[in-house]
Amino acid sequence: MPMLPKRGVIAAAVTALGLALLFSFKTPDTPVQTLPRAGSTGGNGGTGDGSTGGTGGTVANPGGAGATPAPQQGGRGTGNGTVTGPALQTRFGTVQLQVTFSNGKISDVQALQLPNDRQRSAQISSYVAPILRQEVLTAQGAQIDLISGATYTSYAYAQSVQAILDQANG
């Protein structure tokens, strides 16, 4: 019987161990928790828990534990006009929007402030701003998809749109 080199024995043992671990892996019985849609708001106002919190609110935990059901859609009943949303603080900077309504629908979204205090934040903001704008125009509301790499900005964008819709409809 030929003798295996020492490296061959070690490689075979590691491979066998890896296969044993792989085949013994069990998936969890409970479903994986997913983040709520971007239009969902968290907990009570202005506490840094992902809520809109009026002017000067904070978005510290996108998709936090206090998420509520999806918000109402569109600017129904708003008629025509422009509404400026609250300035929401994220860990990367401020997000503030202005939404223009025409015949009760969102016709334009302008970002008055997006994170830009760091070079990387400014790059990300310039990349995601037109995407988020188009998402809002398509959805006609705050239920937009979050953009990977700009989660806090996306979440604050959606929250600002929802605050504007609440203000316009209220």
DOSE-697547 format. One record per residue (C-alpha): y, x, z. Coordinates in steps of 0.05 Angstrom, whole numbers, padded with zeros to 5 digits, always signed. Each point is the difference from the previous one (the first is absolute). Example, Ala and Ser with C-alpha at 12.3 -4.5 7.8 and 13.67 -1.06 7.14 Angstrom:
BEGIN
-00090+00246+00156/+00069+00027-00013/
This chain:
BEGIN
+00000+00000+00000/+00067+00030-00021/+00052+00013+00053/+00066-00037-00008/+00063+00041+00009/+00037-00013+00065/+00058-00033-00037/-00047-00047-00036/-00030-00024+00066/+00070-00012+00029/+00023-00037-00062/-00062-00045+00001/+00009-00015+00074/+00074-00017-00009/-00016-00045-00060/-00055-00036+00039/+00047-00010+00060/+00055-00026-00046/-00048-00049-00033/-00026-00024+00067/+00071-00013+00024/+00018-00035-00064/-00060-00047+00002/+00011-00015+00074/+00073-00022-00010/+00010-00073+00018/+00060-00041-00021/+00037-00038+00055/-00018-00073+00010/+00072-00021+00009/+00046-00005-00061/+00053+00053-00010/+00070-00023+00020/+00048-00001-00059/+00075+00002+00000/+00035-00067-00011/+00039-00012-00064/+00068+00032+00000/+00035-00067+00012/-00032-00008+00068/+00043+00014+00059/-00020+00028+00066/+00016-00024+00071/+00068-00014+00029/+00068+00021-00028/+00027+00070+00000/-00050+00033+00047/-00027+00051-00048/-00065-00036-00011/+00009-00013-00074/+00045-00061+00005/+00063-00014-00038/+00039-00008+00064/+00066-00021-00032/+00052+00052-00018/-00018+00069+00022/-00074-00017+00011/-00054+00053-00003/-00062+00007-00040/-00043+00048+00041/-00070-00026-00011/-00014-00030-00069/-00055-00052+00006/+00001+00004+00076/-00044-00041+00046/+00050-00058+00006/-00006-00022-00073/+00013-00073-00015/-00021-00043-00059/+00031+00011-00069/+00074-00020-00006/+00028-00054-00044/+00010+00016-00073/+00062+00006-00043/+00071-00020+00008/-00010-00075-00007/+00061-00039+00023/+00044+00062-00003/+00036-00020-00064/+00044+00056-00027/+00030+00059+00036/-00012+00068+00031/-00027+00013+00069/+00000+00068+00036/-00058+00014+00046/-00002+00037+00066/-00001+00076+00003/-00071+00017+00022/-00014+00067+00030/-00065+00036-00018/-00023+00067+00024/+00025+00029-00066/+00067-00036-00006/+00035-00066-00010/-00020-00055-00049/+00051-00055-00018/-00003-00047-00059/+00044-00051-00035/-00034-00057-00036/+00033-00043-00054/-00024-00071-00010/+00009-00041-00063/-00023-00072-00004/-00039+00009+00065/-00039+00060-00025/+00006+00075+00014/+00036+00028-00061/+00017+00070+00025/-00015+00047+00058/+00046+00059+00015/-00017+00054+00050/+00064+00014+00039/-00035+00052+00043/-00067+00035-00006/-00025+00061+00038/+00035+00063-00027/+00014+00045+00059/-00054+00050-00023/-00012+00024-00070/-00071-00028+00000/+00025-00068+00025/+00052-00003-00055/-00053+00017-00052/-00047-00054+00025/+00056-00051+00004/+00023+00013-00071/-00072-00007-00024/-00018-00064+00038/+00066-00038-00004/-00011-00028-00070/-00073-00015+00015/+00016-00039+00063/+00057-00036-00035/-00047-00023-00055/-00052-00021+00052/+00051-00046+00034/+00024-00029-00066/-00072-00014-00021/-00022-00028+00067/+00066-00038+00010/-00008+00016+00074/-00019+00052+00051/-00075+00001-00012/-00001+00065-00038/-00050+00056-00003/+00014+00062+00042/+00006+00064-00039/-00043+00057+00024/+00042+00059+00022/+00059-00046+00015/-00032-00047+00050/+00058-00004+00049/+00051-00009-00056/-00043-00053-00034/-00011-00037+00065/+00074+00001+00018/+00018-00022-00071/-00046-00061+00007/+00028-00015+00069/+00071+00004-00025/-00017-00048-00057/-00032-00048+00050/+00061+00004+00046/+00045-00016-00060/-00045-00060-00019/+00001-00025+00071/+00076+00007+00002/+00009-00034-00068/-00047-00057+00017/+00025-00009+00071/
